[in-house]
Amino acid sequence: MEARPLGECGGVVGHFRDLAPDAVVLDLDRLPSHGREVGTILRDSKSTRHLPLVFAGGAEEKVERIRAELPDAVFTAWEGIGDAVRVAIAHPVANPVKARSHADRSAATPLLQKLGIKTGMQAAVLGGFEGFEELLGELPAGAALVKRFGTETRLGLYIVRSERELADAFDHAAGRLPESVSFWIIYPKQTKRYPNQTKRAKTSFNENDVRELGLAQGFVDYKVCSVDAAWSGLKFSRRRK
């Protein structure tokens, strides 16, 4: 299946409803959070809830978290995918379990925790929007927000509004970030309003565009975050050689 933004739930459901597959195989190796979320979306819709789900690959700890929320799905290593699919088709689940949606989980998690700002951490914030620091709330003990990257910086947050700012952020990260430092690209949601503003955000790019530009610059995304009703984030690190 072609990767889609997680917000396009109707598109995901419609795709599988029209395709009517015997089972759905979801890859947990490359983007486990996306595989999990597609499974959740399918289980949340009456028209696709009956489809057998097969999760393949993935790190053990992430597989276990998904298994805890969708225990009636089938989990397998890629070497056993054929047998796993046959089992899933032969033994459909009568009353499938529904997992909590990404939005439900995200709403219950403090923003500092979602972004990974921890005790004693220095995080560099480039750009911003009105009310961002208030959204973060009180920082953990010893943590600090700075306006530029230094030797003590352990996390980057680029807040961008335009394609130009997005490209500049990736150029800056490619040239300035130490190998071990990961960073967030925080960008406006296309259909939401900026905080304290009445006009809708007129962005010309979405999550897929952010991801594709990051991949082209040698980074990989591995976490998605809803910052608030108007802003989203994707977290990147350098691709391992």
C-alpha positions as CSV (number, residue, x, y, z in Angstrom):
1,M,0.0,0.0,0.0
2,E,1.2,3.5,-0.8
3,A,2.0,5.5,2.3
4,R,-0.7,8.1,3.2
5,P,-0.9,10.8,5.8
6,L,-2.5,9.4,8.9
7,G,-5.1,12.1,8.9
8,E,-6.5,10.7,5.7
9,C,-8.6,8.1,7.4
10,G,-11.4,8.1,4.9
11,G,-8.8,7.5,2.1
12,V,-7.3,4.5,3.9
13,V,-10.7,3.0,4.7
14,G,-12.0,3.6,1.2
15,H,-8.9,2.1,-0.4
16,F,-9.3,-1.2,1.5
17,R,-13.1,-1.3,1.3
18,D,-12.9,-1.0,-2.5
19,L,-10.0,-3.5,-2.7
20,A,-11.8,-6.0,-0.4
21,P,-8.6,-8.1,0.3
22,D,-8.6,-11.4,2.1
23,A,-6.1,-10.1,4.6
24,V,-4.0,-7.0,5.2
25,V,-0.2,-7.2,5.8
26,L,1.3,-4.3,7.7
27,D,5.1,-3.7,7.7
28,L,6.5,-3.0,11.2
29,D,10.1,-2.7,10.1
30,R,10.3,0.7,8.3
31,L,7.5,2.8,9.9
32,P,6.0,0.8,12.8
33,S,3.9,3.7,14.0
34,H,2.3,4.0,10.5
35,G,1.6,0.3,10.3
36,R,0.0,0.4,13.7
37,E,-2.1,3.4,12.9
38,V,-3.4,1.9,9.6
39,G,-4.4,-1.2,11.6
40,T,-6.2,1.0,14.1
41,I,-8.0,2.9,11.4
42,L,-9.2,-0.3,9.7
43,R,-10.4,-1.7,13.0
44,D,-12.2,1.6,13.7
45,S,-14.4,1.4,10.6
46,K,-17.4,-0.9,10.3
47,S,-16.7,-1.5,6.6
48,T,-13.1,-2.8,7.2
49,R,-13.2,-4.1,10.8
50,H,-13.6,-7.7,9.6
51,L,-10.4,-7.7,7.6
52,P,-7.7,-10.0,9.1
53,L,-4.6,-8.1,10.1
54,V,-1.1,-9.5,9.8
55,F,1.8,-7.5,11.3
56,A,5.2,-8.5,9.9
57,G,8.7,-7.7,11.2
58,G,9.5,-5.0,13.7
59,A,11.5,-4.6,16.9
60,E,10.4,-6.8,19.7
61,E,9.4,-4.0,22.1
62,K,7.3,-2.2,19.5
63,V,5.7,-5.4,18.4
64,E,4.7,-6.1,22.0
65,R,3.1,-2.7,22.4
66,I,1.0,-3.3,19.3
67,R,0.1,-6.8,20.3
68,A,-1.2,-5.5,23.6
69,E,-3.7,-3.2,21.8
70,L,-4.6,-5.6,18.9
71,P,-4.2,-9.1,20.5
72,D,-6.4,-10.8,17.9
73,A,-4.2,-9.7,14.9
74,V,-1.5,-12.1,13.6
75,F,2.2,-11.3,14.2
76,T,5.1,-12.9,12.4
77,A,8.6,-12.5,11.1
78,W,8.9,-12.0,7.4
79,E,10.2,-15.5,7.0
80,G,6.8,-16.9,8.0
81,I,4.6,-14.4,6.2
82,G,3.0,-17.0,3.9
83,D,1.9,-19.3,6.7
84,A,0.7,-16.3,8.8
85,V,-1.5,-15.0,6.1
86,R,-3.0,-18.4,5.5
87,V,-3.8,-18.7,9.2
88,A,-5.3,-15.2,9.4
89,I,-7.6,-16.0,6.4
90,A,-8.6,-19.4,7.7
91,H,-9.4,-18.1,11.2
92,P,-11.2,-14.7,10.9
93,V,-12.0,-12.9,14.1
94,A,-15.7,-12.7,15.0
95,N,-15.5,-9.7,17.3
96,P,-12.3,-7.7,16.4
97,V,-10.7,-5.6,19.1
98,K,-10.6,-1.8,18.5
99,A,-7.4,-0.1,19.6
100,R,-7.3,3.5,20.8
101,S,-6.7,5.9,17.9
102,H,-3.6,8.0,17.6
103,A,-5.6,11.1,18.4
104,D,-6.9,9.6,21.6
105,R,-3.5,8.5,22.7
106,S,-1.9,11.8,21.7
107,A,-4.5,13.9,23.5
108,A,-3.7,12.2,26.8
109,T,0.1,12.6,26.5
110,P,1.8,15.9,27.7
111,L,3.6,17.7,24.8
112,L,6.9,17.6,26.6
113,Q,6.7,13.8,26.7
114,K,5.6,13.5,23.1
115,L,8.5,15.7,21.9
116,G,11.0,13.8,24.2
117,I,12.2,16.8,26.2
118,K,13.7,15.2,29.3
119,T,15.4,16.1,32.6
120,G,18.7,17.9,32.0
121,M,18.2,18.2,28.2
122,Q,19.1,21.2,26.2
123,A,16.7,21.6,23.2
124,A,17.2,24.1,20.4
125,V,14.1,25.8,19.1
126,L,14.4,27.5,15.7
127,G,11.3,29.5,14.7
128,G,8.1,29.5,16.6
129,F,4.5,30.5,16.9
130,E,2.5,32.4,19.5
131,G,1.9,30.3,22.5
132,F,4.4,27.5,21.8
133,E,6.3,27.7,25.0
134,E,3.0,27.9,26.9
135,L,1.9,24.7,25.2
136,L,5.1,23.0,26.5
137,G,4.4,24.0,30.1
138,E,7.0,23.8,32.9
139,L,10.2,22.2,31.7
140,P,11.7,19.2,33.5
141,A,14.4,19.9,36.1
142,G,17.6,21.1,34.4
143,A,16.1,21.2,30.9
144,A,16.5,24.4,28.8
145,L,15.3,25.8,25.5
146,V,17.9,27.7,23.5
147,K,17.8,29.5,20.1
148,R,20.8,27.9,18.5
149,F,22.6,24.6,18.4
150,G,25.6,24.1,20.6
151,T,27.8,21.3,21.9
152,E,25.3,20.6,24.7
153,T,22.2,20.4,22.4
154,R,20.5,17.0,22.4
155,L,17.3,17.8,20.5
156,G,16.3,20.2,17.7
157,L,12.9,21.7,17.0
158,Y,12.4,23.5,13.6
159,I,9.1,25.3,13.4
160,V,8.3,26.1,9.8
161,R,5.4,27.7,7.9
162,S,6.5,27.6,4.3
163,E,8.2,25.3,1.8
164,R,11.2,27.6,1.8
165,E,11.5,27.4,5.6
166,L,11.1,23.6,5.4
167,A,13.9,23.3,2.9
168,D,16.1,25.7,5.0
169,A,15.5,23.6,8.1
170,F,16.7,20.4,6.4
171,D,19.7,22.2,4.9
172,H,20.6,23.5,8.4
173,A,20.1,20.1,10.0
174,A,22.3,18.4,7.3
175,G,25.1,20.9,7.8
176,R,25.0,21.7,11.5
177,L,23.5,18.8,13.6
178,P,25.9,16.4,15.2
179,E,25.4,12.7,14.2
180,S,23.7,11.8,17.4
181,V,21.1,14.6,17.6
182,S,17.6,14.0,16.4
183,F,15.2,16.8,15.5
184,W,11.5,17.6,14.9
185,I,10.0,19.4,11.9
186,I,6.9,21.1,13.3
187,Y,4.6,22.4,10.6
188,P,1.0,23.7,10.2
189,K,-1.8,21.2,9.6
190,Q,-3.4,22.0,6.3
191,T,-7.1,22.3,7.4
192,K,-6.6,23.8,10.9
193,R,-6.3,27.4,12.1
194,Y,-3.2,29.0,13.6
195,P,-3.5,29.6,17.4
196,N,-5.2,33.0,18.1
197,Q,-5.8,33.6,14.4
198,T,-9.0,33.6,12.3
199,K,-7.6,32.7,8.9
200,R,-6.9,29.1,7.9
201,A,-3.3,28.1,7.5
202,K,-2.5,28.2,3.7
203,T,0.3,25.6,3.6
204,S,1.2,24.0,0.3
205,F,2.8,20.9,1.8
206,N,1.8,18.0,4.0
207,E,3.3,15.2,6.0
208,N,4.3,13.2,3.0
209,D,6.1,16.2,1.5
210,V,8.0,16.7,4.8
211,R,9.0,13.0,4.9
212,E,10.1,12.9,1.3
213,L,12.3,16.0,1.6
214,G,13.9,14.6,4.8
215,L,14.6,11.2,3.1
216,A,16.1,13.0,0.1
217,Q,18.5,14.8,2.6
218,G,19.7,11.6,4.1
219,F,17.4,11.5,7.2
220,V,14.7,9.0,8.3
221,D,11.5,9.8,10.2
222,Y,10.5,7.6,13.0
223,K,7.9,9.4,15.1
224,V,4.8,11.5,14.5
225,C,3.3,14.0,16.9
226,S,0.2,16.2,17.1
227,V,1.5,19.4,18.7
228,D,-2.0,21.0,19.0
229,A,-5.1,21.5,16.9
230,A,-3.1,23.5,14.3
231,W,0.4,22.0,14.3
232,S,2.0,18.6,13.6
233,G,5.5,17.3,13.9
234,L,7.7,14.6,12.4
235,K,10.9,13.5,14.1
236,F,14.0,12.7,12.1
237,S,17.5,11.3,12.7
238,R,20.4,10.7,10.3
239,R,20.2,7.5,8.2
240,R,22.6,4.9,9.5
241,K,25.3,4.0,7.1
